Amino acid sequence: MADILGVYLGSVFVGQLTLLPGDHSFFVFDENYVNDQGRPVLSQSFFTESSDLILETQTTRTKLPPFFSNLLPKGQL
């Protein structure tokens, strides 16, 4: 069973942070957020040098994706 945390910027739903069994986690952008040209910026770390949104999902183990690692309390999501 996975634990899922919704990620919002104010009232804008940005995506989901998911914790899988075995301490694997990943973040996925919401399709509506991706398609919104006027979307608020979650972090510059999610953009390429040419200002394109990075959509590839990378699974991490034991820790959260870098942007989220210091935003949440230590321990389970």
C-alpha positions, 0 to 999 in steps of 0.5 A: 500500500502506498502513502500519497501526499497532495502537493499544493501551491496555495489553492493550485494542485501541483502533483502527488508525492508518493511513498511506496513500501521499502522507502521508495518515493517519487513525485509526479506533476498533475496533468492540469498543472503541466498544461497550465501556461500560467502555473505558479512555480514550485521550484526552479529545480523542476525546470531545464535551462531552456525553461521547460518543465522536467516531467520525468519521474525518478524514484528515490530510496530512503529519502525524498526527492531533493526539493521535498527533503527539508520541507517535511518532518523526518519519518514517514510521510 
